Amino acid sequence: MKLLLKSVKILIYSLLVVSACALTVFAHDRIDYGQDKNYRYPNLLGQYAQLAVRKNVTDLTPAEKTAFVKAIKTLKTIIPAGSKLSIYDQFVAIHIGATRLIHNHKGHSNGSVQELAHENAAFFPWHREYIRRFEQALQAVDRTVTLPYWDWTDAKALDVIFNDDFLGSNGQGVTIKIPNQGNFTGGPVPGAFSAANGWVMNPVLNIDPDTGKSLGTSLVRFLQAPPASDYPLPKKDIERTLRLNNYSLFRPALEGFISIDEQGKVTPGGFLHNYIHGLVGGVQIDASTRPITFKGLGTMSNIPSSPYDPVFWLHHANADRLWAEWQENGHKGSDFYPADGQPYGHNLKDLMWPWDGGMSTPKATALGDLLSLLPNFDSDDLVRPIDVLNHRELGYTYETWERKTQR
């Protein structure tokens, strides 16, 4: 009985802490933990006295995996005062909003919808800020938690990630026939991240971007269904991309819209980051179009709402890690990011929505008013690509990269 009471007290305390932090997890200012000497905090110079260390997912201990899952599921249950959504769902809504922006300010107010988070220069800086804020939200639940990363070249990672003791297995219950390949199984994910166990996706946010129709409330995976079936990714592909010196080539190559061979030949397609989205969610590709188009089968391959699959955060931590490595390898600072010539929001000193003081507005979805589902952002919460070029100044680093620099 005493043990039960202790557990209830811990649960109530956790809910109070998360509720108190709910209004701050979206803020650019770091969460204040007061005099807690064991937590990472910024010093007077704005630098962190202790960096949060992101580990390779294959290096996580059982306790670290449990803590990560618990923190994610806690964010899924906490609905901030005045909101219709949980903290986790609000992060999904932000990702959707960044794919459909309408600019309201002078010179950029023609009503056209613009993609901010993908397909252009701000892909890396936008996601760096986005996943860092999510990491801080997790740390509001459990200050020991950091985002692990999924090294796409690590053969062991697939079994570690898609396991019942971590992020759950492939989906079940649906068989698809792929011409010349055979039958493959996927569908709703069982276990801890099933709808039956509380991982219920908001049908207004979980939408098909082409049709605007809801994709339901269940997390769906078609893991390693052709054509995205090969794993691990070849290390030589990553190494070749990291050798590119021009950001205008490096970004689309790592994001995965092009591949560049040793002779410099550019091939359009779905590679690296984009490929992994398809590896998890399942994808049907139409190679007859330019650019090549794809139709997602599962949650990870439905890009706007892909953060509903918790593997999203590991996936993007790795993309960020590789950008950090590229920066450290002779491409530091603003000289290696476009100062101008990009669509608004992608240039070095452009403000990035939603941290732009209201200069841009996401287009409402076909199924509901997306604006009513978003968290409130302070008008002083302003972030530009130039503000996030140094990941250490944001308070974190990567375990394996730190090992390399210390050798």
C-alpha positions in Angstrom: 0.0 0.0 0.0 2.8 2.4 0.9 4.4 1.6 -2.5 1.2 2.4 -4.3 0.8 5.7 -2.5 4.4 6.6 -3.3 3.7 5.8 -7.0 0.6 8.0 -7.0 2.5 10.9 -5.4 5.2 10.6 -8.0 2.6 10.6 -10.8 0.8 13.7 -9.4 4.2 15.5 -9.0 5.1 14.7 -12.6 1.8 16.0 -13.9 2.2 19.2 -11.9 5.7 19.7 -13.3 4.7 19.1 -16.9 1.6 21.4 -16.5 3.8 24.2 -15.1 6.2 23.8 -18.0 3.6 23.4 -20.7 3.5 27.1 -21.5 7.3 27.3 -21.7 8.3 24.3 -23.7 7.6 26.2 -27.0 9.5 29.3 -25.9 13.0 30.1 -27.2 14.2 30.8 -23.7 15.4 27.7 -21.9 13.3 26.1 -19.2 14.3 27.4 -15.8 15.2 24.8 -13.2 16.3 27.3 -10.6 19.1 26.1 -8.4 19.2 22.5 -9.5 22.9 22.0 -10.0 22.4 18.6 -11.7 20.6 20.1 -14.7 22.1 21.7 -17.8 21.8 25.5 -17.7 23.0 28.5 -19.6 25.6 30.6 -18.0 25.8 34.4 -18.3 27.4 34.2 -21.7 24.4 32.3 -23.1 26.4 29.1 -23.3 25.4 25.9 -21.6 27.4 24.9 -18.6 26.8 21.3 -19.3 25.7 20.0 -22.7 22.9 17.6 -23.2 24.4 14.5 -24.9 22.5 12.7 -27.6 23.4 9.1 -27.8 23.3 6.5 -30.6 20.0 4.6 -30.1 22.0 1.3 -30.0 23.9 2.6 -27.0 20.9 3.3 -24.8 20.5 1.3 -21.6 17.2 -0.4 -20.9 16.5 2.4 -18.3 17.2 5.1 -20.8 14.8 3.5 -23.3 12.1 3.2 -20.7 12.6 6.9 -19.6 12.4 8.1 -23.2 9.2 6.2 -24.0 7.6 7.3 -20.7 8.5 11.0 -21.3 7.0 10.8 -24.9 3.8 9.2 -23.7 3.5 11.8 -20.9 3.6 14.6 -23.4 0.8 12.8 -25.3 -1.4 13.0 -22.2 -0.9 16.5 -20.9 -3.3 19.1 -22.4 -2.2 22.7 -21.5 -4.8 25.1 -20.2 -6.8 26.7 -23.0 -5.7 24.1 -25.6 -7.6 21.4 -27.4 -4.5 19.3 -27.9 -1.8 17.6 -25.9 1.7 19.0 -25.9 2.8 16.2 -28.2 -0.1 16.9 -30.7 0.8 20.5 -30.7 4.3 19.6 -31.9 2.6 17.7 -34.7 0.4 20.7 -35.5 3.5 22.9 -35.8 5.1 20.5 -38.3 2.0 20.5 -40.4 1.8 24.3 -40.3 5.3 24.7 -41.5 4.4 22.8 -44.7 1.6 25.3 -45.6 2.6 28.9 -44.9 1.0 32.1 -46.1 3.1 35.2 -45.6 1.3 38.2 -44.2 4.1 40.8 -44.4 5.0 43.3 -47.1 6.6 41.8 -50.1 5.4 38.3 -49.3 1.6 38.6 -49.1 0.4 37.1 -52.3 -1.5 34.3 -50.6 0.6 31.5 -52.0 1.3 28.6 -49.8 5.0 27.9 -49.1 6.8 25.0 -47.6 9.2 26.1 -44.9 10.4 22.9 -43.2 11.4 20.9 -46.3 12.7 21.1 -49.8 14.8 24.2 -49.4 17.6 25.8 -47.3 15.8 26.0 -44.0 15.3 22.3 -43.8 18.2 21.9 -41.4 17.9 25.0 -39.2 14.1 24.7 -38.9 14.3 21.1 -37.8 17.2 21.8 -35.5 15.1 24.4 -33.5 12.0 22.2 -33.7 13.5 19.0 -32.3 15.5 20.9 -29.7 12.3 22.3 -28.3 10.7 18.9 -28.3 13.8 17.6 -26.4 13.3 20.4 -23.8 9.6 19.3 -23.5 10.8 15.8 -22.8 13.2 17.2 -20.2 10.4 19.0 -18.5 9.0 15.5 -17.8 12.4 13.8 -17.0 15.5 16.0 -17.0 17.7 12.9 -17.8 16.2 12.4 -21.2 17.8 13.5 -24.4 17.0 12.6 -28.0 18.7 9.5 -29.2 19.7 9.4 -32.9 19.3 6.7 -35.5 22.5 6.1 -37.4 21.1 5.0 -40.7 24.3 3.0 -41.4 24.0 1.0 -38.2 22.7 -2.5 -39.0 21.7 -3.1 -35.3 19.5 0.0 -35.1 16.5 -1.5 -36.8 16.1 -4.3 -34.3 16.7 -1.9 -31.3 14.2 0.7 -32.4 11.4 -1.4 -33.7 11.2 -3.6 -30.6 8.4 -4.1 -28.1 10.7 -2.7 -25.4 11.1 0.6 -27.2 9.1 2.1 -30.1 7.1 -0.9 -31.1 7.2 -3.2 -34.1 6.0 -3.1 -37.7 2.3 -2.6 -38.3 0.0 -5.6 -38.6 -3.2 -6.6 -40.2 -2.9 -5.3 -43.7 -1.3 -7.1 -46.6 -0.4 -5.3 -49.8 0.7 -6.8 -53.1 3.7 -5.1 -54.8 4.1 -6.0 -58.5 7.1 -8.3 -59.1 7.9 -8.2 -55.4 5.2 -10.2 -53.6 3.0 -9.6 -50.6 4.0 -7.4 -47.6 2.4 -6.8 -44.3 1.9 -3.6 -42.4 -0.8 -1.6 -40.8 -1.6 -0.3 -37.3 1.2 -0.7 -34.9 0.5 -3.0 -31.9 1.9 -2.6 -28.3 2.8 0.6 -26.4 2.2 2.9 -29.4 -1.2 1.4 -30.4 -4.5 3.2 -30.2 -5.6 0.6 -27.6 -2.7 1.7 -25.4 -3.4 5.4 -25.7 -1.4 6.4 -28.7 -4.5 8.0 -30.5 -3.7 10.4 -33.3 -5.9 13.4 -33.9 -7.8 12.7 -37.1 -7.8 16.4 -38.0 -4.0 16.4 -37.9 -3.4 13.0 -39.4 -4.4 13.9 -42.9 -3.5 12.9 -46.5 -1.8 16.1 -47.8 -3.1 15.4 -51.4 -6.7 14.6 -50.7 -7.2 16.4 -47.3 -8.9 13.2 -46.0 -8.2 11.9 -42.5 -6.0 8.9 -42.2 -7.5 7.9 -38.9 -6.3 7.6 -35.4 -3.7 4.7 -35.5 0.0 4.8 -36.0 0.7 2.9 -39.2 3.9 1.3 -40.4 4.9 -0.7 -43.5 8.5 -1.3 -42.4 10.9 -2.3 -45.3 8.2 -2.7 -47.9 9.7 -2.3 -51.4 11.0 -0.2 -52.9 12.3 1.2 -49.6 13.5 -2.2 -48.3 17.3 -2.0 -48.2 18.9 -1.4 -44.9 21.4 -0.3 -43.6 22.2 2.6 -45.8 25.8 2.4 -47.3 28.3 4.4 -45.3 29.9 5.5 -48.5 26.7 7.3 -49.5 26.9 9.3 -46.2 30.6 10.0 -46.5 30.2 11.2 -50.1 27.5 13.6 -49.1 29.6 14.9 -46.2 32.4 15.7 -48.7 30.2 18.2 -50.6 31.4 21.7 -50.0 28.4 23.7 -51.2 25.4 23.9 -49.0 23.1 24.2 -52.0 24.2 20.6 -52.9 24.7 19.2 -49.4 21.2 20.1 -48.2 19.2 18.4 -51.0 21.6 15.5 -51.0 21.2 14.8 -47.3 17.5 15.6 -47.3 17.4 13.1 -50.0 16.0 14.7 -53.2 19.2 14.0 -55.1 22.2 11.7 -55.1 25.6 12.8 -56.3 28.2 10.2 -57.4 32.0 10.4 -57.3 32.0 12.0 -60.7 29.6 14.7 -59.7 26.6 13.3 -61.6 23.3 14.3 -60.0 20.5 11.7 -59.9 17.0 12.8 -58.6 15.1 10.4 -56.4 14.4 9.5 -52.8 17.6 9.0 -50.8 19.0 9.2 -47.2 16.6 11.3 -45.0 13.7 10.9 -47.5 14.4 7.2 -48.0 14.2 6.5 -44.3 10.8 8.1 -44.1 9.7 5.6 -46.7 11.6 2.7 -45.1 9.4 3.0 -42.0 6.1 4.2 -43.4 6.1 2.4 -46.7 6.0 4.2 -50.0 4.8 3.9 -53.5 7.1 5.8 -56.0 6.2 7.2 -59.4 9.6 7.5 -61.2 8.0 8.8 -64.4 7.5 12.3 -62.9 10.1 15.1 -62.4 10.6 15.6 -59.6 9.8 12.0 -58.7 6.7 11.7 -56.6 5.7 9.3 -54.0 2.6 8.2 -52.1 3.0 7.3 -48.5 1.4 4.2 -47.0 2.1 4.8 -43.3 2.6 7.6 -40.8 6.3 8.2 -41.3 5.8 8.5 -45.1 3.0 11.0 -44.7 5.5 13.9 -44.2 3.3 16.7 -42.6 2.0 14.5 -39.8 5.1 12.2 -39.6 6.0 13.3 -36.1 3.1 11.2 -34.9 5.5 8.2 -35.2 8.0 8.7 -32.3 10.8 7.3 -34.5 10.6 10.7 -36.3 12.6 12.3 -33.5 15.4 9.8 -33.7 15.5 10.1 -37.5 15.8 13.9 -37.4 18.3 13.8 -34.6 20.5 11.9 -37.0 19.9 14.4 -39.9 20.9 17.1 -37.5 24.0 15.2 -36.3 25.2 14.9 -39.9 24.6 18.6 -40.5 26.6 19.3 -37.3 29.4 17.0 -38.5 29.5 18.7 -41.9 29.7 22.1 -40.2 32.5 21.0 -37.9 34.3 19.6 -40.9 35.2 23.0 -42.4 31.8 24.4 -43.0 31.1 26.4 -39.8 29.2 29.6 -39.5 27.2 31.9 -41.8 29.6 31.6 -44.7 28.2 28.1 -45.3 24.5 29.1 -45.4 22.8 31.2 -48.1 22.4 34.8 -47.1 19.8 35.6 -49.8 18.3 34.3 -53.0 16.0 31.8 -51.2 12.2 31.9 -50.6 11.3 33.9 -47.6 12.0 32.0 -44.3 15.0 30.2 -45.8 17.6 33.0 -46.0 20.2 33.4 -43.3 18.5 36.3 -41.4 14.8 35.5 -42.3 12.5 34.7 -39.4 11.3 31.2 -39.4 7.6 30.4 -38.5 6.3 29.8 -35.9 9.1 31.8 -34.3 8.5 34.9 -36.4 6.2 37.2 -34.3 3.2 36.4 -36.4 4.6 37.4 -39.8 3.3 34.2 -41.4 0.2 32.1 -41.0 -0.4 28.4 -41.8 -3.2 27.6 -44.2 -6.1 25.9 -42.4 -6.5 22.2 -43.3 -9.4 20.8 -45.2 -10.6 19.1 -42.1 -10.5 21.9 -39.6 -9.0 25.1 -38.5 -5.3 24.4 -37.9 -4.8 27.8 -36.3 -7.0 26.9 -33.4 -4.9 23.8 -32.7 -1.6 25.5 -32.5 0.1 26.7 -29.2 0.4 30.4 -28.6 3.8 31.9 -29.4 5.2 35.0 -27.8 5.7 37.9 -30.2 9.3 38.2 -28.9 10.0 34.5 -29.7 12.1 35.1 -32.8 14.4 32.6 -34.5 16.4 32.8 -37.7 18.7 30.3 -39.4 21.7 32.3 -38.2 20.6 31.8 -34.6 20.9 28.0 -34.8 24.0 27.4 -36.8 26.0 26.3 -33.7 24.3 23.3 -32.1 26.5 23.6 -28.9 25.1 27.1 -28.3 21.7 25.5 -28.2 22.8 23.3 -25.3 23.5 19.9 -26.8 26.0 17.7 -28.6 26.3 14.2 -30.0 28.2 11.5 -28.2 30.0 9.9 -31.1 30.9 13.3 -32.7 32.4 14.4 -29.4 34.4 11.2 -29.3 35.8 12.0 -32.8 36.8 15.5 -31.8 38.6 14.3 -28.7 40.8 11.8 -30.5 
